Amino acid sequence: MKKFFIMCILSFAFYANGWAQTYEVPKDYHFNKPEDYTKYEPDVIKTADWLMHTAWGTEPVKTEKATQFILKWSEGTPDVVIELKQAIMDLSDTNPQLGFIYMSQFSKYAIQHKGDFDKTQANLVALKALMDKYTTEPSHKRDNDVERLIQLTKENRLENWINSEFSFQ
C-alpha cells in the first residue's frame, strides 16, 4: 500500500510539472468585438485548468499574466455573465487567488455548457473548484467562510446555500 501511495504522489508531481511547462499565457490578445472573446475560449479553459494545478507562488509572473487574461476576458465577454455577489467576495477576501479560481472555473463551465447552461450548476462547479484549491493549496491562509462552505458541502447543503445566497429560484 505504501508503494502505491508513493507512486501516486510521484505521478501527480510529474503530471503537475508537465502541465506547468505546456501552458502558455495568451500574448497580444485583444477584445474589440464579440468574436474576439469566442476565439479565446479554448485559452480560458486552459488558463482555468492551469490556475487549478499550479501552486501559489511557484510562477508569480505567469500567474499574474494568467489572472489578468481571465479578468479581462470575463469583464468583457458578452456570453458569460459572472455575478460577483458578496458571498463570493467573502470567500476570497483572505486568499484573493480564490476569486480567480471561482471566476475561471465559472467561465470554463459556461463555455463548455453553452447549450445547457445552468447558473446553479455553474456556481456549484466554481465553488467546488474554489474549495478544492483551498484544501490542496499548501500556502492558503485559514478562512472561516471557506471552511463553512466545506462543511455545508459535507452536509449536502451547498446547493441550498447557493440558491439562497444567489437568489436563483
CNS distance restraints for C-alpha pairs under 8 A (distance, minus, plus):
assign (resid   1 and name CA) (resid   5 and name CA) 6.32 0.50 0.50
assign (resid   2 and name CA) (resid   6 and name CA) 6.24 0.50 0.50
assign (resid   3 and name CA) (resid   7 and name CA) 6.09 0.50 0.50
assign (resid   4 and name CA) (resid   8 and name CA) 6.19 0.50 0.50
assign (resid   5 and name CA) (resid   9 and name CA) 6.33 0.50 0.50
assign (resid   6 and name CA) (resid  10 and name CA) 6.19 0.50 0.50
assign (resid   7 and name CA) (resid  11 and name CA) 5.97 0.50 0.50
assign (resid   8 and name CA) (resid  12 and name CA) 6.15 0.50 0.50
assign (resid   9 and name CA) (resid  13 and name CA) 6.21 0.50 0.50
assign (resid  10 and name CA) (resid  14 and name CA) 6.25 0.50 0.50
assign (resid  11 and name CA) (resid  15 and name CA) 6.06 0.50 0.50
assign (resid  12 and name CA) (resid  16 and name CA) 5.96 0.50 0.50
assign (resid  13 and name CA) (resid  17 and name CA) 6.07 0.50 0.50
assign (resid  14 and name CA) (resid  18 and name CA) 5.99 0.50 0.50
assign (resid  15 and name CA) (resid  19 and name CA) 5.99 0.50 0.50
assign (resid  16 and name CA) (resid  20 and name CA) 6.15 0.50 0.50
assign (resid  16 and name CA) (resid  53 and name CA) 6.38 0.50 0.50
assign (resid  16 and name CA) (resid  54 and name CA) 7.30 0.50 0.50
assign (resid  17 and name CA) (resid  21 and name CA) 6.40 0.50 0.50
assign (resid  18 and name CA) (resid  22 and name CA) 6.42 0.50 0.50
assign (resid  19 and name CA) (resid  23 and name CA) 6.53 0.50 0.50
assign (resid  19 and name CA) (resid  50 and name CA) 7.26 0.50 0.50
assign (resid  19 and name CA) (resid  53 and name CA) 7.74 0.50 0.50
assign (resid  20 and name CA) (resid  50 and name CA) 6.87 0.50 0.50
assign (resid  20 and name CA) (resid  53 and name CA) 7.82 0.50 0.50
assign (resid  20 and name CA) (resid  54 and name CA) 6.88 0.50 0.50
assign (resid  23 and name CA) (resid  46 and name CA) 7.22 0.50 0.50
assign (resid  23 and name CA) (resid  47 and name CA) 7.71 0.50 0.50
assign (resid  23 and name CA) (resid  50 and name CA) 6.92 0.50 0.50
assign (resid  25 and name CA) (resid  43 and name CA) 7.90 0.50 0.50
assign (resid  25 and name CA) (resid  47 and name CA) 7.25 0.50 0.50
assign (resid  25 and name CA) (resid  62 and name CA) 7.07 0.50 0.50
assign (resid  25 and name CA) (resid  65 and name CA) 6.69 0.50 0.50
assign (resid  25 and name CA) (resid  66 and name CA) 5.71 0.50 0.50
assign (resid  25 and name CA) (resid  69 and name CA) 7.75 0.50 0.50
assign (resid  26 and name CA) (resid  43 and name CA) 7.03 0.50 0.50
assign (resid  26 and name CA) (resid  66 and name CA) 7.99 0.50 0.50
assign (resid  26 and name CA) (resid  69 and name CA) 7.47 0.50 0.50
assign (resid  30 and name CA) (resid  36 and name CA) 6.85 0.50 0.50
assign (resid  31 and name CA) (resid  36 and name CA) 5.18 0.50 0.50
assign (resid  31 and name CA) (resid  37 and name CA) 6.17 0.50 0.50
assign (resid  31 and name CA) (resid  73 and name CA) 7.53 0.50 0.50
assign (resid  31 and name CA) (resid  76 and name CA) 7.61 0.50 0.50
assign (resid  32 and name CA) (resid  36 and name CA) 6.53 0.50 0.50
assign (resid  33 and name CA) (resid  37 and name CA) 7.39 0.50 0.50
assign (resid  34 and name CA) (resid  38 and name CA) 6.79 0.50 0.50
assign (resid  34 and name CA) (resid  77 and name CA) 6.97 0.50 0.50
assign (resid  34 and name CA) (resid  78 and name CA) 6.70 0.50 0.50
assign (resid  35 and name CA) (resid  39 and name CA) 6.14 0.50 0.50
assign (resid  36 and name CA) (resid  40 and name CA) 6.62 0.50 0.50
assign (resid  37 and name CA) (resid  41 and name CA) 6.58 0.50 0.50
assign (resid  37 and name CA) (resid  73 and name CA) 6.69 0.50 0.50
assign (resid  37 and name CA) (resid  76 and name CA) 7.97 0.50 0.50
assign (resid  37 and name CA) (resid  77 and name CA) 5.77 0.50 0.50
assign (resid  40 and name CA) (resid  44 and name CA) 6.34 0.50 0.50
assign (resid  41 and name CA) (resid  45 and name CA) 6.46 0.50 0.50
assign (resid  41 and name CA) (resid 111 and name CA) 6.84 0.50 0.50
assign (resid  42 and name CA) (resid  46 and name CA) 6.31 0.50 0.50
assign (resid  43 and name CA) (resid  47 and name CA) 5.94 0.50 0.50
assign (resid  44 and name CA) (resid  48 and name CA) 6.06 0.50 0.50
assign (resid  44 and name CA) (resid  70 and name CA) 6.56 0.50 0.50
assign (resid  44 and name CA) (resid  73 and name CA) 7.99 0.50 0.50
assign (resid  44 and name CA) (resid 104 and name CA) 7.12 0.50 0.50
assign (resid  44 and name CA) (resid 107 and name CA) 7.45 0.50 0.50
assign (resid  44 and name CA) (resid 108 and name CA) 6.70 0.50 0.50
assign (resid  45 and name CA) (resid  49 and name CA) 6.26 0.50 0.50
assign (resid  45 and name CA) (resid 104 and name CA) 7.65 0.50 0.50
assign (resid  45 and name CA) (resid 107 and name CA) 7.83 0.50 0.50
assign (resid  45 and name CA) (resid 108 and name CA) 5.21 0.50 0.50
assign (resid  46 and name CA) (resid  50 and name CA) 6.06 0.50 0.50
assign (resid  47 and name CA) (resid  51 and name CA) 6.06 0.50 0.50
assign (resid  47 and name CA) (resid  66 and name CA) 6.37 0.50 0.50
assign (resid  47 and name CA) (resid  70 and name CA) 7.48 0.50 0.50
assign (resid  47 and name CA) (resid 104 and name CA) 7.49 0.50 0.50
assign (resid  48 and name CA) (resid  52 and name CA) 6.38 0.50 0.50
assign (resid  48 and name CA) (resid 101 and name CA) 7.00 0.50 0.50
assign (resid  48 and name CA) (resid 104 and name CA) 4.89 0.50 0.50
assign (resid  48 and name CA) (resid 105 and name CA) 5.85 0.50 0.50
assign (resid  48 and name CA) (resid 108 and name CA) 6.79 0.50 0.50
assign (resid  49 and name CA) (resid  53 and name CA) 6.31 0.50 0.50
assign (resid  50 and name CA) (resid  54 and name CA) 5.95 0.50 0.50
assign (resid  51 and name CA) (resid  55 and name CA) 7.97 0.50 0.50
assign (resid  51 and name CA) (resid  63 and name CA) 7.36 0.50 0.50
assign (resid  51 and name CA) (resid  66 and name CA) 7.80 0.50 0.50
assign (resid  51 and name CA) (resid 101 and name CA) 6.80 0.50 0.50
assign (resid  52 and name CA) (resid 101 and name CA) 6.85 0.50 0.50
assign (resid  52 and name CA) (resid 129 and name CA) 7.71 0.50 0.50
assign (resid  52 and name CA) (resid 133 and name CA) 6.38 0.50 0.50
assign (resid  54 and name CA) (resid  58 and name CA) 7.25 0.50 0.50
assign (resid  55 and name CA) (resid 137 and name CA) 6.29 0.50 0.50
assign (resid  55 and name CA) (resid 138 and name CA) 7.82 0.50 0.50
assign (resid  56 and name CA) (resid  60 and name CA) 7.54 0.50 0.50
assign (resid  56 and name CA) (resid 137 and name CA) 7.24 0.50 0.50
assign (resid  56 and name CA) (resid 139 and name CA) 7.03 0.50 0.50
assign (resid  59 and name CA) (resid  63 and name CA) 5.92 0.50 0.50
assign (resid  60 and name CA) (resid  64 and name CA) 6.04 0.50 0.50
assign (resid  61 and name CA) (resid  65 and name CA) 6.33 0.50 0.50
assign (resid  62 and name CA) (resid  66 and name CA) 6.06 0.50 0.50
assign (resid  63 and name CA) (resid  67 and name CA) 6.07 0.50 0.50
assign (resid  64 and name CA) (resid  68 and name CA) 6.11 0.50 0.50
assign (resid  65 and name CA) (resid  69 and name CA) 6.15 0.50 0.50
assign (resid  66 and name CA) (resid  70 and name CA) 6.32 0.50 0.50
assign (resid  67 and name CA) (resid  71 and name CA) 6.01 0.50 0.50
assign (resid  67 and name CA) (resid 100 and name CA) 6.45 0.50 0.50
assign (resid  68 and name CA) (resid  72 and name CA) 6.05 0.50 0.50
assign (resid  69 and name CA) (resid  73 and name CA) 6.06 0.50 0.50
assign (resid  70 and name CA) (resid  74 and name CA) 5.94 0.50 0.50
assign (resid  70 and name CA) (resid 100 and name CA) 7.60 0.50 0.50
assign (resid  70 and name CA) (resid 103 and name CA) 7.69 0.50 0.50
assign (resid  70 and name CA) (resid 104 and name CA) 6.39 0.50 0.50
assign (resid  71 and name CA) (resid  75 and name CA) 5.99 0.50 0.50
assign (resid  71 and name CA) (resid 100 and name CA) 7.75 0.50 0.50
assign (resid  71 and name CA) (resid 103 and name CA) 7.97 0.50 0.50
assign (resid  72 and name CA) (resid  76 and name CA) 6.49 0.50 0.50
assign (resid  73 and name CA) (resid  77 and name CA) 5.87 0.50 0.50
assign (resid  74 and name CA) (resid  80 and name CA) 7.03 0.50 0.50
assign (resid  74 and name CA) (resid  81 and name CA) 7.66 0.50 0.50
assign (resid  74 and name CA) (resid  82 and name CA) 7.51 0.50 0.50
assign (resid  74 and name CA) (resid 103 and name CA) 7.67 0.50 0.50
assign (resid  74 and name CA) (resid 107 and name CA) 7.31 0.50 0.50
assign (resid  77 and name CA) (resid  81 and name CA) 7.70 0.50 0.50
assign (resid  80 and name CA) (resid 107 and name CA) 6.55 0.50 0.50
assign (resid  80 and name CA) (resid 110 and name CA) 6.43 0.50 0.50
assign (resid  80 and name CA) (resid 111 and name CA) 7.80 0.50 0.50
assign (resid  82 and name CA) (resid 103 and name CA) 7.16 0.50 0.50
assign (resid  82 and name CA) (resid 106 and name CA) 7.39 0.50 0.50
assign (resid  82 and name CA) (resid 107 and name CA) 7.80 0.50 0.50
assign (resid  84 and name CA) (resid  88 and name CA) 5.99 0.50 0.50
assign (resid  84 and name CA) (resid  89 and name CA) 6.88 0.50 0.50
assign (resid  85 and name CA) (resid  89 and name CA) 6.59 0.50 0.50
assign (resid  85 and name CA) (resid 166 and name CA) 7.23 0.50 0.50
assign (resid  86 and name CA) (resid  90 and name CA) 6.11 0.50 0.50
assign (resid  87 and name CA) (resid  91 and name CA) 6.38 0.50 0.50
assign (resid  87 and name CA) (resid 165 and name CA) 6.90 0.50 0.50
assign (resid  88 and name CA) (resid  92 and name CA) 6.50 0.50 0.50
assign (resid  88 and name CA) (resid  99 and name CA) 7.25 0.50 0.50
assign (resid  89 and name CA) (resid  93 and name CA) 5.99 0.50 0.50
assign (resid  89 and name CA) (resid  99 and name CA) 7.30 0.50 0.50
assign (resid  90 and name CA) (resid  94 and name CA) 7.98 0.50 0.50
assign (resid  90 and name CA) (resid 145 and name CA) 6.71 0.50 0.50
assign (resid  91 and name CA) (resid  95 and name CA) 7.83 0.50 0.50
assign (resid  91 and name CA) (resid  98 and name CA) 7.42 0.50 0.50
assign (resid  91 and name CA) (resid  99 and name CA) 7.58 0.50 0.50
assign (resid  91 and name CA) (resid 143 and name CA) 7.65 0.50 0.50
assign (resid  91 and name CA) (resid 145 and name CA) 5.65 0.50 0.50
assign (resid  91 and name CA) (resid 146 and name CA) 5.66 0.50 0.50
assign (resid  92 and name CA) (resid  96 and name CA) 4.72 0.50 0.50
assign (resid  92 and name CA) (resid  97 and name CA) 6.96 0.50 0.50
assign (resid  92 and name CA) (resid  98 and name CA) 5.24 0.50 0.50
assign (resid  92 and name CA) (resid  99 and name CA) 5.20 0.50 0.50
assign (resid  94 and name CA) (resid 141 and name CA) 6.60 0.50 0.50
assign (resid  94 and name CA) (resid 142 and name CA) 7.68 0.50 0.50
assign (resid  94 and name CA) (resid 143 and name CA) 6.24 0.50 0.50
assign (resid  95 and name CA) (resid  99 and name CA) 7.93 0.50 0.50
assign (resid  95 and name CA) (resid 140 and name CA) 6.57 0.50 0.50
assign (resid  95 and name CA) (resid 141 and name CA) 6.40 0.50 0.50
assign (resid  95 and name CA) (resid 143 and name CA) 7.84 0.50 0.50
assign (resid  96 and name CA) (resid 100 and name CA) 7.51 0.50 0.50
assign (resid  97 and name CA) (resid 101 and name CA) 6.56 0.50 0.50
assign (resid  98 and name CA) (resid 102 and name CA) 6.16 0.50 0.50
assign (resid  98 and name CA) (resid 130 and name CA) 5.82 0.50 0.50
assign (resid  98 and name CA) (resid 133 and name CA) 7.55 0.50 0.50
assign (resid  98 and name CA) (resid 134 and name CA) 7.44 0.50 0.50
assign (resid  99 and name CA) (resid 103 and name CA) 6.13 0.50 0.50
assign (resid  99 and name CA) (resid 130 and name CA) 7.92 0.50 0.50
assign (resid 100 and name CA) (resid 104 and name CA) 5.84 0.50 0.50
assign (resid 101 and name CA) (resid 105 and name CA) 5.98 0.50 0.50
assign (resid 101 and name CA) (resid 126 and name CA) 7.35 0.50 0.50
assign (resid 101 and name CA) (resid 129 and name CA) 6.98 0.50 0.50
assign (resid 101 and name CA) (resid 130 and name CA) 5.81 0.50 0.50
assign (resid 101 and name CA) (resid 133 and name CA) 7.80 0.50 0.50
assign (resid 102 and name CA) (resid 106 and name CA) 5.99 0.50 0.50
assign (resid 102 and name CA) (resid 126 and name CA) 4.86 0.50 0.50
assign (resid 102 and name CA) (resid 127 and name CA) 6.23 0.50 0.50
assign (resid 102 and name CA) (resid 129 and name CA) 6.98 0.50 0.50
assign (resid 102 and name CA) (resid 130 and name CA) 5.71 0.50 0.50
assign (resid 103 and name CA) (resid 107 and name CA) 6.16 0.50 0.50
assign (resid 103 and name CA) (resid 126 and name CA) 7.25 0.50 0.50
assign (resid 104 and name CA) (resid 108 and name CA) 6.06 0.50 0.50
assign (resid 104 and name CA) (resid 126 and name CA) 7.85 0.50 0.50
assign (resid 105 and name CA) (resid 109 and name CA) 6.13 0.50 0.50
assign (resid 105 and name CA) (resid 125 and name CA) 7.02 0.50 0.50
assign (resid 105 and name CA) (resid 126 and name CA) 4.90 0.50 0.50
assign (resid 105 and name CA) (resid 129 and name CA) 6.94 0.50 0.50
assign (resid 106 and name CA) (resid 110 and name CA) 6.22 0.50 0.50
assign (resid 106 and name CA) (resid 122 and name CA) 5.47 0.50 0.50
assign (resid 106 and name CA) (resid 123 and name CA) 6.43 0.50 0.50
assign (resid 106 and name CA) (resid 125 and name CA) 6.95 0.50 0.50
assign (resid 106 and name CA) (resid 126 and name CA) 4.98 0.50 0.50
assign (resid 107 and name CA) (resid 111 and name CA) 6.13 0.50 0.50
assign (resid 108 and name CA) (resid 112 and name CA) 6.17 0.50 0.50
assign (resid 109 and name CA) (resid 113 and name CA) 5.98 0.50 0.50
assign (resid 109 and name CA) (resid 122 and name CA) 5.87 0.50 0.50
assign (resid 109 and name CA) (resid 125 and name CA) 7.32 0.50 0.50
assign (resid 109 and name CA) (resid 126 and name CA) 7.94 0.50 0.50
assign (resid 110 and name CA) (resid 114 and name CA) 5.97 0.50 0.50
assign (resid 110 and name CA) (resid 117 and name CA) 6.20 0.50 0.50
assign (resid 110 and name CA) (resid 122 and name CA) 6.78 0.50 0.50
assign (resid 113 and name CA) (resid 117 and name CA) 5.00 0.50 0.50
assign (resid 117 and name CA) (resid 121 and name CA) 7.87 0.50 0.50
assign (resid 117 and name CA) (resid 122 and name CA) 7.50 0.50 0.50
assign (resid 118 and name CA) (resid 122 and name CA) 6.11 0.50 0.50
assign (resid 119 and name CA) (resid 123 and name CA) 6.14 0.50 0.50
assign (resid 119 and name CA) (resid 168 and name CA) 7.70 0.50 0.50
assign (resid 120 and name CA) (resid 124 and name CA) 6.03 0.50 0.50
assign (resid 120 and name CA) (resid 159 and name CA) 7.38 0.50 0.50
assign (resid 120 and name CA) (resid 162 and name CA) 6.88 0.50 0.50
assign (resid 120 and name CA) (resid 163 and name CA) 7.06 0.50 0.50
assign (resid 120 and name CA) (resid 168 and name CA) 7.27 0.50 0.50
assign (resid 121 and name CA) (resid 125 and name CA) 6.06 0.50 0.50
assign (resid 122 and name CA) (resid 126 and name CA) 6.13 0.50 0.50
assign (resid 123 and name CA) (resid 127 and name CA) 5.84 0.50 0.50
assign (resid 123 and name CA) (resid 162 and name CA) 7.27 0.50 0.50
assign (resid 124 and name CA) (resid 128 and name CA) 6.03 0.50 0.50
assign (resid 124 and name CA) (resid 158 and name CA) 7.65 0.50 0.50
assign (resid 124 and name CA) (resid 159 and name CA) 6.85 0.50 0.50
assign (resid 124 and name CA) (resid 162 and name CA) 7.45 0.50 0.50
assign (resid 125 and name CA) (resid 129 and name CA) 6.20 0.50 0.50
assign (resid 126 and name CA) (resid 130 and name CA) 6.19 0.50 0.50
assign (resid 127 and name CA) (resid 131 and name CA) 6.18 0.50 0.50
assign (resid 128 and name CA) (resid 132 and name CA) 6.05 0.50 0.50
assign (resid 129 and name CA) (resid 133 and name CA) 6.07 0.50 0.50
assign (resid 130 and name CA) (resid 134 and name CA) 6.14 0.50 0.50
assign (resid 131 and name CA) (resid 135 and name CA) 6.17 0.50 0.50
assign (resid 131 and name CA) (resid 146 and name CA) 6.81 0.50 0.50
assign (resid 131 and name CA) (resid 149 and name CA) 7.79 0.50 0.50
assign (resid 131 and name CA) (resid 150 and name CA) 6.65 0.50 0.50
assign (resid 132 and name CA) (resid 136 and name CA) 6.11 0.50 0.50
assign (resid 133 and name CA) (resid 137 and name CA) 5.65 0.50 0.50
assign (resid 134 and name CA) (resid 140 and name CA) 6.32 0.50 0.50
assign (resid 134 and name CA) (resid 146 and name CA) 7.87 0.50 0.50
assign (resid 142 and name CA) (resid 147 and name CA) 7.97 0.50 0.50
assign (resid 143 and name CA) (resid 147 and name CA) 6.19 0.50 0.50
assign (resid 144 and name CA) (resid 148 and name CA) 5.98 0.50 0.50
assign (resid 145 and name CA) (resid 149 and name CA) 6.36 0.50 0.50
assign (resid 146 and name CA) (resid 150 and name CA) 6.23 0.50 0.50
assign (resid 147 and name CA) (resid 151 and name CA) 6.30 0.50 0.50
assign (resid 148 and name CA) (resid 152 and name CA) 6.23 0.50 0.50
assign (resid 149 and name CA) (resid 153 and name CA) 6.21 0.50 0.50
assign (resid 149 and name CA) (resid 158 and name CA) 7.01 0.50 0.50
assign (resid 150 and name CA) (resid 154 and name CA) 6.37 0.50 0.50
assign (resid 151 and name CA) (resid 155 and name CA) 6.29 0.50 0.50
assign (resid 152 and name CA) (resid 156 and name CA) 6.18 0.50 0.50
assign (resid 152 and name CA) (resid 157 and name CA) 5.01 0.50 0.50
assign (resid 152 and name CA) (resid 158 and name CA) 5.29 0.50 0.50
assign (resid 152 and name CA) (resid 161 and name CA) 7.90 0.50 0.50
assign (resid 153 and name CA) (resid 157 and name CA) 5.73 0.50 0.50
assign (resid 153 and name CA) (resid 158 and name CA) 4.95 0.50 0.50
assign (resid 157 and name CA) (resid 161 and name CA) 6.33 0.50 0.50
assign (resid 158 and name CA) (resid 162 and name CA) 6.22 0.50 0.50
assign (resid 159 and name CA) (resid 163 and name CA) 6.21 0.50 0.50
assign (resid 160 and name CA) (resid 164 and name CA) 6.22 0.50 0.50
assign (resid 161 and name CA) (resid 165 and name CA) 5.94 0.50 0.50
assign (resid 162 and name CA) (resid 166 and name CA) 5.70 0.50 0.50
assign (resid 162 and name CA) (resid 167 and name CA) 7.76 0.50 0.50
assign (resid 163 and name CA) (resid 167 and name CA) 5.33 0.50 0.50
assign (resid 163 and name CA) (resid 168 and name CA) 5.44 0.50 0.50
assign (resid 163 and name CA) (resid 169 and name CA) 6.38 0.50 0.50
assign (resid 164 and name CA) (resid 168 and name CA) 7.52 0.50 0.50
